[in-house]
């Protein structure tokens, strides 16, 4: 994901006016979605606007942006836009000039998971507002996203390959990269190193149980 988003950024970086929508291929929306989003963004300068994703099965609201308790390394759902530290790019609108201001993605360090959180966190650090509008709705197919669980693996090599796969949401390399890039000191050092320690413990436990 990070690589394709960076290519999109490079294609747009010489364009001055207009809007950008970053949207997953596992989402759907109604016919007025684009018009409604642009109308909202027109009165919200210097803003990244997140369309709220709802489950296509249950209709339940999934995400409104998140904030981190850095001391405890916990991700919490934001109850209001002023709390948001990170947002997904599941349905993210912005002006092209603001896209250029943030400066693209980091596909080498974050090729898939966390690339959106790092991007939106950097946007906030550069003075842009992060806003989620629950009335601006997209439907999301959660089951189509990545690898969530590798505990069912029986082969050691397969277990290792999946743990370090780009599609695994707890890949220790990319998780620690995200932490080092976005967490304040000293929590970035503490939790970045703990990520590797936890991965080593999981690998050792798997090996000893075989």
BATOR-211380 format. One record per residue: x, y, z of N, C-alpha, C, CB in turn; residue in one letter. Coordinates in steps of 0.001 Angstrom, whole numbers, padded with zeros to 6 digits, always signed. Last residue first. Glycine has a CB too. Example, Ala and Ser with C-alpha at 12.3 -4.5 7.8 and 13.67 -1.06 7.14 Angstrom:
<recs>
+012850-002250+007080+013670-001060+007140+012900+000030+007870+014084-000598+005725S;+013190-005690+007800+012300-004500+007800+013200-003300+007800+011308-004473+009046A;
</recs>
This chain:
<recs>
+007068-027242+019181+007035-028138+017985+007665-029472+018323+007780-027494+016769X;+007410-025550+021244+006180-026345+021251+006086-027302+020086+004989-025444+021242X;+009687-024169+020656+009735-025125+021766+008505-026032+021825+009874-024380+023074X;+008794-022480+018581+009822-023498+018319+009842-024570+019411+011207-022839+018210X;+006971-020838+019914+006512-021670+018806+007503-022809+018569+006335-020823+017520X;+008697-019569+021722+007588-020386+022217+007081-021332+021145+006448-019499+022708X;+010349-018181+019920+010919-019194+020807+009829-020129+021323+011654-018528+021986X;+008475-016416+018765+009200-017378+017921+009753-018522+018771+010352-016676+017154X;+007713-014961+021019+006713-015727+020273+007371-016784+019395+005858-014792+019414X;+010145-013769+021750+009475-014680+022678+008446-015547+021952+008796-013888+023805X;+010604-012134+019491+011549-013205+019815+010900-014226+020749+012827-012626+020461X;+008458-010358+019770+008520-011229+018586+009455-012408+018845+008995-010431+017343X;+009179-009064+022137+007949-009855+022102+007940-010814+020914+006729-008935+022040X;+011523-007781+021208+011588-008736+022315+010360-009641+022318+011705-007995+023660X;+010515-006058+019281+011419-007139+018883+011517-008211+019966+012811-006580+018574X;+008977-004425+020972+008348-005102+019838+009200-006277+019370+008122-004116+018679X;+010826-003294+022669+009926-004313+023208+009217-005084+022101+008898-003671+024129X;+011952-001376+020987+012757-002538+021372+011885-003651+021934+013816-002136+022400X;+009718+000357+020841+010331-000175+019628+011144-001422+019915+011209+000874+018977X;+009283+001049+023461+008323+000153+022830+008820-000377+021485+007002+000866+022643X;+011707+002578+024024+011191+001524+024903+010311+000542+024147+010406+002133+026056X;+011889+004447+021915+012959+003485+022167+012425+002291+022957+014124+004155+022927X;+009468+005821+022198+009806+005195+020915+010903+004144+021085+010252+006261+019901X;+009552+006868+024743+008633+005748+024488+008924+005059+023155+007187+006241+024504X;+011021+009028+025550+011756+007781+025312+010866+006598+024954+012559+007436+026525X;+010130+010475+022397+011197+009917+023227+010797+010032+024700+012554+010648+022961X;+006916+009722+020912+007898+010649+021497+008957+009882+022295+007190+011685+022409X;+006335+007823+017924+006235+007950+019373+007261+008968+019881+006445+006574+020058X;+007030+007772+015159+005901+008578+015630+005814+008763+017139+004649+007968+015163X;+009234+006189+014446+008922+007386+013664+007924+008311+014348+008387+006987+012323X;+009222+004020+016188+010380+004906+016184+010076+006232+015484+011561+004218+015507X;+006741+002875+015405+006937+003398+016757+008103+004375+016804+007172+002255+017745X;+007296+002088+012771+006218+003040+013051+006413+003690+014414+004851+002341+012990X;+009312+000212+013265+009583+001396+012442+008562+002487+012714+009577+001032+010951X;+007863-001715+014703+008897-000943+015399+009282+000310+014600+010144-001821+015645X;+006215-002618+012609+005628-002073+013834+006640-001222+014573+005121-003198+014744X;+008066-003595+010815+007304-002407+010435+006605-001781+011637+006280-002759+009364X;+009140-005748+012357+010005-004744+011723+009232-003464+011462+010594-005285+010408X;+006996-007380+013212+007777-006617+014186+008668-005543+013574+008622-007550+014977X;+003752-007420+012019+005141-007606+011586+006048-006758+012486+005322-007211+010068X;+001074-007387+012495+001965-007284+013656+003419-007597+013290+001496-008230+014763X;-000264-007755+010109-000417-006458+010772+000437-006299+012028-001853-006248+011128X;+001168-008982+007224+000854-009300+008617+000849-008012+009430+001876-010321+009204X;+002046-008351+004707+000600-008382+004904+000186-008705+006339-000009-009386+003975X;+004770-008621+004676+004222-007263+004611+002731-007237+004922+004470-006662+003235X;+005941-011101+007003+005295-010740+005740+004775-009299+005802+004135-011720+005423X;+006946-012156+009278+007697-011060+008671+007162-010670+007287+009160-011443+008562X;+005102-014148+009843+005356-013115+010847+006051-011902+010241+006199-013680+011985X;+005336-015775+007593+004123-014980+007776+004329-013870+008798+002968-015872+008208X;+007870-016882+007993+007573-016143+006757+006353-015256+006928+007353-017111+005590X;+007485-018200+010454+008430-017093+010346+008130-016239+009123+009864-017618+010283X;+005585-020150+009640+005291-019219+010734+006181-017981+010646+005478-019911+012097X;+007031-021585+007736+005827-020850+007327+005444-019805+008370+004655-021820+007099X;+008950-022694+009416+009354-021788+008334+008178-020952+007862+009941-022579+007158X;+007307-024317+011107+008121-023227+011642+008511-022214+010565+009373-023789+012296X;+003926-025184+010637+005282-025300+010133+006097-024077+010559+005281-025450+008595X;+001459-024439+011566+002080-025624+012156+003541-025792+011750+001304-026855+011764X;-000594-021602+012395+000463-022209+011590+001095-023398+012324+001538-021162+011245X;-002365-020279+013996-002766-021585+013500-001711-022283+012654-004007-021446+012710X;-001394-017785+014491-001257-018790+015550-001622-020190+015075-002123-018417+016734X;-001621-015613+012954-000734-016662+012434-000585-017804+013439+000650-016075+012094X;-003944-013201+011981-003622-014245+012951-002744-015311+012311-004906-014877+013514X;-004336-011330+009976-004540-010922+011354-004019-011936+012366-005994-010680+011593X;-003396-010050+006955-003299-011237+007787-003358-010812+009241-001999-012029+007490X;-005596-007920+004857-004375-008433+005451-004487-009737+006221-003841-007434+006334X;-008930-007557+004586-007737-006764+004870-006662-007577+005569-008098-005566+005716X;-011397-008598+004297-010551-008598+003098-009198-007938+003341-011263-007889+001959X;-012930-008235+006523-012314-009554+006351-011359-009604+005166-013386-010604+006176X;-014091-005699+006252-012941-005888+007139-012198-007197+006888-013393-005838+008575X;-015242-003798+004015-015197-005254+004134-013948-005593+004948-015180-005963+002711X;-017149-000868+004679-015857-001543+004634-016003-003047+004820-014932-000976+005699X;-018656+001977+003373-018863+000618+003864-017586-000173+003643-020072-000065+003156X;-018602+005386+004476-018188+004342+003547-018456+002992+004199-016681+004491+003155X;-020094+008610+004986-020043+007171+005265-019457+006364+004109-021431+006659+005581X;-020314+011228+006848-019709+010923+005547-019301+009453+005600-018463+011871+005226X;-021007+011322+009443-022101+011410+008471-021609+011148+007051-022766+012786+008544X;-018668+011361+010846-019434+010108+010863-020623+010127+009912-019920+009822+012263X;-015709+012630+009949-017127+012987+009878-017947+011702+009784-017416+013927+008656X;-012691+013488+011453-013530+012382+010976-014976+012814+011048-013298+011081+011809X;-009754+015365+010905-011189+015375+011207-011839+014126+010640-011869+016645+010637X;-006882+017021+011673-007391+015684+011377-008838+015613+011845-006521+014575+012061X;-005255+019882+010305-006241+019316+011219-006670+017923+010730-007472+020256+011343X;-001748+020594+010052-003026+020270+009432-003963+019624+010452-002820+019337+008224X;+000787+020986+011142-000234+021997+011352-001567+021742+010691+000264+023267+010891X;+002590+018980+011042+002832+020121+010151+001703+021136+010184+003032+019638+008733X;+001555+017075+012680+002771+017742+013136+003080+018975+012292+003950+016773+013098X;-000475+016161+011000-000833+016913+012207+000370+017681+012742-001382+015968+013290X;+001105+014827+009124+000256+015951+008709-000126+016812+009902-001010+015440+008003X;+002164+012810+010685+003074+013829+010158+002287+015059+009697+003913+013258+008990X;-000196+011358+011046+000498+011914+012216+001448+013036+011780+001284+010800+012970X;-000658+010563+008444-001591+011502+009066-001004+012119+010337-002911+010799+009390X;+001601+008855+008027+001320+009982+007136+000426+011017+007825+000653+009487+005840X;+001329+006910+010015+002515+007771+010012+002267+009018+009176+003741+007007+009475X;-001101+005778+009196-000999+006423+010502+000213+007352+010566-000914+005368+011610X;-000387+004721+006680-001414+005762+006773-001338+006512+008104-002805+005147+006601X;+001492+002809+007366+001903+003897+006473+000905+005050+006540+002033+003389+005021X;+000480+000731+008907+000983+001914+009602+001435+003038+008675+002120+001522+010480X;+001071-001816+006477+000462-001347+007716+001241-000178+008311+000378-002486+008726X;+003213-001266+004123+001781-001584+004157+001145-001020+005428+001557-003116+004077X;+005856-000352+004262+005292-000699+002954+003796-000964+002965+005986-001896+002422X;+007698+001593+005807+006323+001180+006102+005616+000838+004789+005550+002304+006877X;+010252+001950+004735+010112+001707+006169+008743+001149+006540+010359+002984+006933X;+009592+002233+002011+010668+001331+002420+010533+000964+003897+012043+001976+002155X;+007508+004122+001824+007247+002716+001502+008360+001754+001881+006989+002588+000055X;+006371+006633+003129+007690+006031+003373+007606+004525+003095+008173+006301+004848X;+004707+009328+001282+004758+008167+002176+006185+007626+002273+003800+007060+001683X;+004195+012966+001134+004210+011591+000644+004395+010549+001729+005287+011437-000358X;+004029+015565+002278+005255+015072+001671+005313+013602+001325+006340+015359+002547X;+002368+017597+003250+002744+016481+004132+003984+015783+003594+001578+015469+004271X;+002092+019236+000996+002684+019783+002225+003152+018666+003157+001671+020684+002955X;+000715+017660-000809+002103+018033-001094+002827+018548+000157+002144+019098-002193X;-001732+017639+000506-001046+016374+000214+000444+016644-000018-001678+015670-001033X;-002332+020322+000322-002058+019760+001640-001366+018400+001525-003358+019626+002442X;-002762+020558-002398-001699+021370-001789-001344+020848-000398-002129+022849-001704X;-004964+018892-002747-003678+018493-003303-002541+019286-002658-003670+018690-004828X;-006956+018424+000194-006568+019221-000962-005197+018757-001456-006546+020737-000609X;-008382+015215+001014-007564+016389+001317-007369+017201+000044-006190+015975+001922X;-009882+012306+002458-009909+013435+001529-008968+014530+001993-011332+013988+001387X;-009905+008853+002804-009308+010098+003291-009263+011153+002188-007894+009839+003829X;-010625+006104+003609-011465+007015+002843-011093+008430+003231-012981+006743+003088X;-008451+004847+004657-009522+004011+004130-010521+004827+003306-010241+003303+005271X;-006193+005676+005861-006459+006234+004531-007550+005420+003850-005168+006249+003664X;-006674+006470+009382-006414+005569+008267-006578+006328+006949-007364+004342+008317X;-004995+008705+011641-006173+008267+010885-005741+007303+009788-006932+009484+010276X;-003911+009878+014840-003664+009079+013642-004995+008758+012968-002893+007773+013990X;-004855+011516+016841-003424+011561+016532-003119+010900+015197-002621+010884+017639X;-007743+013192+017867-007134+012304+016875-005638+012576+016711-007840+012459+015529X;-009159+014879+019517-008335+013849+020150-007451+013092+019152-009222+012868+020882X;-010749+016463+017951-009636+017114+018644-008699+016107+019302-010165+018077+019690X;-012844+014813+017131-011723+015053+016220-010525+015682+016909-012165+015935+015087X;-013782+012407+019629-013971+013664+018928-012699+013986+018155-014331+014808+019914X;-013046+009929+020400-014465+010257+020544-014792+011581+019879-014855+010306+022018X;-010827+007564+018996-011105+008962+019332-012614+009205+019392-010449+009912+018300X;-009855+004532+020418-010713+005185+019432-011046+006608+019881-012010+004371+019214X;-006442+003924+021191-007812+004140+021640-008599+004900+020577-007832+004905+022976X;-003707+001882+021782-004430+002626+020767-005900+002716+021176-004277+001957+019369X;-001009+001997+024071-002377+001560+023779-003020+002486+022759-003223+001514+025067X;+001401+002339+025532+001404+001761+024186+000037+001197+023828+002467+000665+024076X;+001463+003733+027847+001047+002337+027953+001043+001618+026608-000326+002259+028568X;+002383+006206+026997+002988+005603+028182+002673+004111+028280+002505+006319+029439X;+000743+006888+024864+002132+006520+024594+002788+005831+025788+002931+007754+024212X;-002177+006265+023874-001611+006454+025199-000173+005974+025094-002426+005677+026325X;-003179+007712+020834-002346+006750+021537-002093+007206+022966-001022+006546+020801X;-006245+007841+018993-005164+008498+019708-004424+007433+020513-005702+009645+020633X;-007814+007552+015747-007368+007043+017047-006371+007999+017693-006739+005650+016891X;-010793+007535+013713-009472+008028+014046-009101+007551+015439-009415+009566+013955X;-013039+006073+013893-013216+007532+013855-011881+008236+014045-014217+007991+014937X;-014334+002985+012770-013153+003820+013022-013524+005292+012933-012023+003491+012021X;-016756+001540+012587-015484+000856+012837-014412+001798+013357-014998+000187+011573X;-020159+001240+013282-019061+002171+013040-017744+001529+013466-019289+003506+013797X;-022015-001465+011894-021403-000820+013048-020252+000094+012618-020902-001876+014043X;-023152-003018+009976-023489-001599+009952-022864-000815+011088-024968-001431+009995X;-022517-005679+009680-023282-005289+010869-023772-003842+010828-022440-005491+012101X;-021348-005691+007028-022179-006795+007544-023090-006322+008676-021289-007951+008039X;-019797-003554+006515-020798-003863+005493-021724-004986+005951-020115-004250+004177X;-019093-001250+009076-019040-002642+008653-020142-002927+007634-019171-003582+009865X;-018017+001996+008068-018984+001156+008770-018884-000265+008216-020440+001720+008619X;-015739+004693+008319-016055+003361+007790-017021+002604+008695-014777+002548+007609X;-016108+008102+007635-016206+007086+008679-016564+005731+008077-017248+007492+009732X;-013636+009901+005925-014976+009334+005878-015039+008178+006862-015345+008867+004437X;-011569+012436+007101-011757+010992+007029-013241+010648+006966-011099+010301+008234X;-009741+015055+005886-011092+014647+006262-011267+013155+006035-012146+015438+005465X;-007383+017328+006799-007530+015990+006240-008835+015431+006785-006301+015062+006597X;-007188+020852+006250-007808+019700+006919-007657+018424+006105-009286+019971+007177X;-007079+023595+005514-005954+022927+006177-006400+021679+006932-005261+023890+007138X;-010568+024559+005872-009196+024750+005361-008177+023949+006163-008818+026237+005391X;-013511+023721+005256-012586+023237+006290-011153+023378+005769-012897+021742+006680X;-015233+024118+003244-015356+025042+004381-014451+024622+005543-016818+025112+004855X;-014589+022072+001494-014493+023458+001025-014570+024471+002156-015587+023740+000027X;-015264+019700+002712-013865+020113+002762-013689+021567+002333-013021+019206+001880X;-017983+019491+002106-017556+019620+003498-016140+020189+003580-017623+018258+004209X;-017860+019242-000673-018619+020344-000078-018201+020579+001372-020126+020057-000151X;-016431+016851-000855-015815+018090-001343-016530+019304-000767-015839+018141-002884X;-018326+015052+000216-017019+015219+000843-016368+016533+000425-016109+014047+000487X;-020487+015257-001571-020663+015617-000157-019321+015884+000519-021409+014502+000589X;-019293+014299-003946-019820+015662-003875-019951+016128-002428-021179+015745-004579X;-018706+011651-003189-017631+012576-003582-018081+014024-003468-017169+012287-005015X;-021347+010592-002520-020209+010575-001589-019155+011622-001947-019568+009191-001572X;-023597+010122-003910-023306+011516-003567-022052+011662-002716-024480+012122-002839X;-023828+007337-004169-023605+008160-005367-023208+009598-005061-024842+008167-006209X;-021991+005672-001467-023175+006031-002241-022838+007031-003354-024249+006614-001318X;-019380+003134-001468-020017+004349-000976-021158+004729-001909-018992+005508-000859X;-017097+000577-000293-018135+001061-001212-018752+002319-000608-019235-000042-001475X;-013869-001021-000108-014893-000118+000396-015886+000243-000707-014252+001149+000972X;-011552-002270-000818-012566-003085-000153-013654-002213+000475-011917-003969+000917X;-009647-000582-001773-010454-001266-002780-011499-002192-002159-009557-002060-003707X;-009515+002571+000053-009226+001149-000132-010123+000532-001195-009390+000401+001186X;-008548+005804-001017-009622+004910-000611-009232+003459-000889-010932+005268-001342X;-007969+009157-001029-007293+007872-000877-008311+006902-000303-006015+007982+000044X;-008588+011861-003029-009239+010850-002210-008357+009608-002209-010678+010526-002736X;-007805+015274-003373-007319+013896-003409-008218+013042-002531-005833+013804-002940X;-008498+018144-005425-008683+017338-004227-008150+015926-004464-010172+017297-003821X;-007017+021272-006626-007843+020074-006710-007867+019313-005388-007340+019167-007822X;-003866+022636-007758-005247+022754-007303-005978+021423-007445-005979+023849-008090X;-001241+021927-008567-001441+022897-007497-002852+022876-006918-001132+024273-008002X;+000950+019283-009316-000380+019858-009517-000715+020736-008317-001458+018742-009712X;+003221+017940-008732+003374+019162-009521+002042+019829-009840+004101+018855-010805X;+002411+015644-007375+003161+016658-006641+003397+017946-007420+004470+016097-006225X;+001106+013495-008488+000315+014693-008193+001137+015863-007663-000748+014357-007198X;+002869+011412-008780+002120+011844-009966+001429+013190-009742+001081+010786-010347X;+003697+011067-006152+004661+011566-007137+003976+012050-008403+005670+010483-007483X;+001354+009980-005028+001871+011274-004578+002804+011881-005618+002605+011124-003240X;+001275+007517-006346+000216+008493-006547+000647+009887-006144-001012+008096-005774X;+003574+006382-005242+003516+006623-006690+002425+007624-007027+003275+005309-007448X;+002713+006200-002591+003833+007082-002920+003868+007377-004413+005161+006456-002475X;+000732+004272-002851+000365+005631-002433+001475+006627-002743+000044+005660-000935X;+002301+002076-003509+001330+002582-004486+000884+003995-004132+000110+001650-004565X;+003816+001801-001121+004461+002037-002408+003516+002612-003441+005050+000763-002927X;+001887+001291+000867+002723+002485+000943+003384+002833-000371+003770+002305+001987X;+000819-001203+000000+000000+000000+000000+000856+001258+000000-000928+000003+001201X;
</recs>
